[in-house]
Amino acid sequence: MINRPGTPVELRDVVKEYSGNRALDGVQLTVKAGEFVALLGPSGCGKTTALRSLAGLEQITSGSILIDGEDVVGTPANRRDIGMVFQSYSLFPHLSVLENVEFGLRMRKVQAAQRRARAEESLALVELDHLGSRYAHQLSGGQQQRVALARALVTRPRVLLLDEPLSALDAKVRLQLREEIKRIQTDLGITTLFVTHDQEEALAVADRVAVMRSGRIEQIGTPEELYLSPSSPFVADFVGLSNRMPGEASEGFVTVHGQALPLLNRDQPQGSVLAYVRPEDITISDAGIAATVVSSSFLGSLRRTVVQLRDGTLVSVQHDVNQRPLAGSPVYLSFDGRPVTVGPRG
């Protein structure tokens, strides 16, 4: 498949209103040429609306949408040169796999021989070139989604948009297909936006992740930046697991159960707060905060144990599988001292 150079994309102050309610509230997003960006957030945060607005499937209320520097607001969806893969596979049941992939080229009046060659090439990219004669009902869910991806790529679009394409698949197939999507995106160098509510999925495949909340981007950064340096309590709570623990903030530190932890935001106002402490930043030790084991779960490469403090607070601890605390047994906790995000105490 012929690779195009990546195409930059930019959303500037994009607003989308439905009956006076803002689904997008001044969204600012710049995607570099060839970059893979995931839009992550809870249901109703605006991530799919942002994707559909970029595709031209929604008309925005105000703002600008630039593809390769050109404002495409008002440009019909079929002239934006975008490939899109939806959660539903939307394959034509009366067409073979090869004919499904050819469909976009047929609409562009590409000659039959070239159409077939490009469709076969696109199927080979998703490793389904041996199934071109089959029909949708003869394929598994994962295979159908690969066909949908091949169909989106066969027109050689400038931008690829993926709207929760893996959510209907079982866990093992989802893992395999997300790795395939990342491989294909890297090989082609195509600018890609990927919408998901699955944080593990977003962190695994994206170059950068934009966390959305109430129609705005709360924070955008690399997976490492979002996880290790969340800019707000919402991001700390949404990305990964965090224990919300009461504390007192003062002079760049927060004191939690007698231990001072450095703040990520050292300008945090003083007073009562909730500290967001990652489970892997807490250790089961020989001394420290007294607790009782509630449960312990084996997760393969690690173990996650839930304990209850004397004040009734439940705390999740992530640790080595060789530690096997029993339910009901007394333990002690200590903090590793890594910087934490804090928010207002409810």
N, C-alpha and C positions, 0 to 999 in steps of 0.2 A: 504493500500500500504506500502511495506517495505521501510523504509527510509535508504538511504545511508548517511554516514558521508559526509559533504561538501568537495568539492575538490578545492584546490587552483589553480588559473590560472595566468599566467604571460606572458606578451608580452615585449620582450626586444629588443629595437632598431629596431623595425619592419619597413621595407621599402617595399613599393609596387609601382612599376613603370609601367606605360602604355605608350609605345612609347616615353620614356624619361621624361614623366610627372609623378611627384610623388603624388600618391593618398594617400599614407602613408609615412610620412617623419620622421622616427626615433621614432615611437610611443613607449612609456614606460607606462605600465599599470600593476598593481598588484591587483588581486581580491582575497580577503581572502576566505577561505573555508566557504560556506554557505552564502556568501554575495550577495546582490542584487545591481548591479551597472548599471546605465543608461548611455548610450553614447548619448549626446545631442549636436546638432549643426545644422547649416543651410544646405541646400542641397549642395552636393558636397564637404563637409568637410572631408569625409573619414570614417564616422562612420559605414556605411554598409560594406564598404571594410574591415574594421577591424574585423567585425563580421564574414564575409565570410572567411577571412583568418584564423581565429580561428577555424571555422568549417571544414576547409580543402577544401572549394569550390573555393578558390583562392590560387595560389602558390605565396608566397612572394618572393621578390627580394633578401632580406637579413634580418638577424636578427634571433631571436629565439622565439618560442611559446611553453611554458611549461604548461602541464596539470598534476597536482599532481607531479611536479618536473621533469617530463619526457619531453624532447624536441620532439614534434610531427611533426616538419617540415619534410615533405617527407612521413608522414604517411597518407594513404588514408582517405578520409572523413568517410567512413563506418567503419573504425577501431578506430576512435577517441572517440567513446562512448558519442556522443553529441546528444541532442534533439533540434530540431529547429522548430520554428513557424514563418511563413512568413506573409506578408501583405495579400497576396491572400491565400485563404483557401486550395486550391489544393486538394480537396476531390475527390475520385473516384466516378463518378456519378452512375456507375453500381453496386456499393457495398453499403450495408446498413451501418448505423452508426457504428454498432458493428464490421462489417467486415473491415471498414476503420481503426478503432482503432487497430484491430488485425493484420493489414497488416505487420507492422514492425516485429512482433513476428513470423509471417508466414515465412518471409524472413530469420529469424534466426532459422527456423525449430523447433520452440517450439511446443510441442505436443498439439493437439486440445483442450483437456479439460483444460490444464493449460493456453493455449492461451485465451480461452473464459473467464476463471475466472479472469485473469489479465485485460482483456479488460473491463469487467463489473466493476471491481474495479476502473479502471482509469476513466470510464464514471461517476461512482458515485462521484469521487473526484470533477468533474466539474458539478455535479448535473444534469446529462443527462442520468442516467441509465434507465429511463423510456422511452427513445426514441431510443433504440438500433436497432429496426426493421425498422426505417424510412430511407429514402434516402435523399441525400443532398438537392434536390430541394424542399423537404418538410420542410426544416428548415429555420429559420430566419438567417440573417447574424451573429448575436451574437451567436446563437446556433452552426452555422458552425465553428466559430472560437473556441468555446469551444471544439468541436470535434477535431479540429486540435491540440489544446493544450493537450487533452487526448491522442491523437496518439503520440505526442512527449514524453509524460511522461510514456507511457506504457512499454517502454523498460528499464525504470529505469536508465536514462543516468547520467553520472557524472556531466554534465554541461547542462544548458538549455539556449538557445539563442532565443531571440524574436526580430524579425526585423519588426518594425512598425506594430505590429499585430492588432492595434486598429484603424488605420487611415481610414479604409473603413467603419467604423460604425458610426451611428448617435450619438450625444452628450450624450444622456441619457444612451444608451447601452454601450458606451465607458467608461463612469464613472463606471457603474456597473461591467463591465468586468475587468477593471484595479484593482478594489478592490478585485475581485475574484482571479486574478493572484497573487496579493500580499499575500492574505490569503494562497493560495496553496503553494507558495514559502516558506512562513514562516513555514507552517506545515511540509513540506518535508525537509526543510533545504538545498535545492539544490542551488548550485552556479549558479547565473543567470546574464546574460548580456542582456540589453534591449535597443534597438535602437529606438530613437524617435526624431522628430523635435519639439515636443510639450513640452514646458518647464513646464507647469502645471502638465502634466502627469509624467514627470521625477521627479519633486520635490515631487510629492505625493506618489510615490511608492518606490523610490530607497533609499538604505542605504547611498550610495554616488553617485554623479553625476560627470561624466567627460565631460567637455565642450570642443568640438573639433573645430578647425579652421585650414583650409588649410593643412590637413593631420597630424596635431599635436594636442596634448592635451594641451589646454590653461590653464586649472585649473581643479583639481579634489578635491572634498570635500563633506561634508554633504550638504544637501539642505540649511540648515541654514548658513553654512559657505559661500556658493556661493552667497547667496542673501545679507547677511549682510556684507561680507568682500570680494567682488570681487577683484581679483588680477590685473585686467587690464580693460581698458575702454571697450574692446570688451565684456568681461563677464558682466560688469555692464550694458551694453546696451542690451545684448542678454537675460540675465536672469532677468525676471521681467520687470517692466516699470521704465524708468528713464527720467528725464528732463535734457536735455543738456543745461547748462547755462554758459555763459562766465564769467570768473573770473581771479583774479590775485593771484598766489601762492607765499607764502613767509613764511619761518621759521615754517613749519609744519601746516600752515593754508592756506585756499583759501578764498579770499574776493569776495563775490557774492552779487551784489546790496547793498553794504555797510555793509553786515554782514559777520563776519569771521567764517568759518566752519572748524573744524579740518579735517586733511587729514588722510585717512586710511594708506597711504604710506607716512610717514613723511620725507622720503628722496627725495620726488618729487622736481625736479629742480624748481627754482624760475622763475616767468614770467607769460605770458598770457597762460591760459589753458581753457578747458571746464570742468566744474564740473558736475558730474552725480548725480542728487538729486532725491531720490525716492518721488513719489507723496504723500505717507503717512507721509513724513518728512516735509511737508509744511502745514501750518495752515491758514485758512481764519480767520482773526482777525480784531480788531478795529483800528489797526494802523500798519504801515510798508510800504511795497512796493505797490504802487498804481497799480490797474489793473481793467479790465472790464470783466465781465462774458460773455463768448462766448456760452457755452452750459453746461448743467448739466444732467447726466444720472443716473438713479436709477438702482443699480446692486444687489438688494436684501439686503444683510447685510451691504452694504456701498453705498456711492454715489461718483461718479467721476465727477469733474467739471473742465472744460477747461476755462482758463482766458487768456487775452492778456495784456501784460505789455505795458507801454507807448512807449517802443522802438520797439514794434511789436512782441516780443517774445511770443509764446504760451506756457503756463505752465499748466500741469495737476496736480490737487490736489485731494487727496483721503480723504474723511471725513465722519462724521456721517450722517446717512440718515435724521436726524431731521433738519439738515441745508439744506435749499432749496433755494439757490441763483438763481435769475431770470436772464435770458439772457438780456444783456444790462446794468445790474445794476453795480455800482462801488463797489469794494471790496478792502481790503488790505491783503497782504500776509506776513507771517513771517516764518522763518525757525526754526525747532525744535532743530537744533544744533548737529545733529548726524553726525559722520564722513562720508566723501564722498570720492569716487574715482575720480581722474581727469585724463584727457588725453590732448594731444596737440590740440590747436585750429586750425581748418582746414583753 
